[in-house]
Amino acid sequence: MRVAVAERREPAGLDVGALYRAHAPFVARCVERLVGAGPHVDDVLQEVFVVAFKNRDRFDPSRASVTTWLYGISANLCRRHRRGSFRFGRLQERVAAEPVSGTPMPAPDEALEREQSVALVYEAMQKLPFKQREVFALYELEGLDGAAIADMVGVPVGTVWTRLHHARQAFEKSVRRRIAAEGQP
Amino acid sequence: MMPQAFPERLATTSELAPLLRPAIEREVSEARLDANWRAIQATIGGLATVGAIAGASSLGAKSAAAVKAATAVKLGVAMAVGVGASVAVYQVVEPRLHHAPAPVAAPAVPVASPAAEPPAPTVVEQPAAPRTRREPTSKERASAVAAQLQLYRAALDDTHAGRHDEALKKLAQLERRWPHGALEAETVMTRAEILFLAGRDKEAAKYVETHLDSPIVASRKAELWLMLGEIRTRQGACTDAASAYQRALGLGLGDKDAETARRGLRRCAP
């Protein structure tokens, strides 16, 4: 299980470039898991670091690690995030309906299966309330422990376990229902 | 069942491990992170510029007045507003000289004469109006965006009615009138789609390929790859199409688009 969170304290006067290099993969993973995959992940990711840049003077390393601080910004933006783009017409749907021609090629089965699994997991996660979703993502997907999650989310450890318990129940139920309806992912 | 501390992770259970592992191992690609970093740099570079201008005005405030004062010291500021973007991006433009140099001999304020009679009026040559770019007012910006939307909607109407050439002309007009307008990225995406719908596959593919690395559509790259996949599929180049679909999926698509990409991959399968 990957442990992405480095709990080292970083000096004040943050260099956003260094911050991005060190933490962007973690932030991007968190954002994608909290709002689902899509181009909007880029928008939120960018906003996280712009907000971090604007508030860099307010960051107090004695109060929280950089990771916790960035996660807090990400979670706030994700909570606020509403999916939906600025597009007026979904021409893409018509594009997809165009007839297909050409020589078939061997299916990239593995890539497809992985994508389907990810889509199924994200779909089940999106049905969870935000507070449960973030705990589920950090524990089950990011591999953090209860204390680290409590620190990042800002709740007691007991609350983490309660939220996780409910999240797992709902997640398993949702996934089992989908698998039963469609067969193995 | 009561909540349990340190429960066994689902990824270690035999039932859910195969399902969760791809989500756990999923990483955002380096290319996507780089593209995002470039966009962040552009934004924070703009923010820093605004701060510097406000500082130069000696008022120390990031107000519109500060920006205007800075304009008076020959700094031009152009403001671009992106719809859907929450942060305004400021761009510094080249300072421009006044039309005519300020008069040297004539004092700006006539000096009072010690003699009793009033001094003869001094004709002061007025310098021509400065040609610095003025920051548009919020009203002007809103009006410009409304005009862009109107033209864009008209182009979409033409597309839906099958008048592809008309639609392309309107998009060209949109790009010409507002080269860096609020709908810049949308225009690129729509043009590519219209070219494809019009059956101009070769042109569409070339257009999409030239824009894959464009910062204008950095956040829409996954959609461009998906479009390229659809174009290549119709051209019969299934290997290229599958590769494009995979790139699109790797960059992250919305639910509907991801389904389209997966369908595309399946269509390329034997």
Interface residues (C-beta under 8 A of the other chain):
Chain A: M1 R2 V16 G17 Y20 A24 P25 A28 R29 E32 R33 G36 A37 G38 P39 H40 V41 D42 D43 L45 Q46 E47 F49 V50 F53 K54 R83 S85 F86 R87 F88 G89 R90 L91 Q92 E93 R94 V95 A96 E98 P99 V100 S101 G102 T103 P104 M105 P106 A107 P108 D109 A111 L112 E113 R114 E115 Q116 S117 V118 A119 L120 V121 Y122 E123 Y139 E140 L141 G143 D145 G146 V157 G158 W161 T162 L164 H165 H166 R168 F171 E172 V175 P185
Chain B: M1 M2 P3 Q4 A5 F6 P7 R9 L10 A11 L16 P18 L19 L20 R21 P22 A23 I24 R26 E27 V28 R32 L33 A35 N36 W37 A39 I40 T43 I44 L47 V83 G84 S86 V87 Y152 R153 L156 T159 H160 E186 T190 E193 I194 F196 L197 A218 S219 R220 K221 A222 E223 L226 M227 E230 T233 R234 Q235 G236 A237 C238 T239 A241 A242 Q246 L249 L251 G252 L253 G254 D255 K256 D257 A258 T260 A261 R262 R263 G264 L265 R266 R267 C268 A269 P270
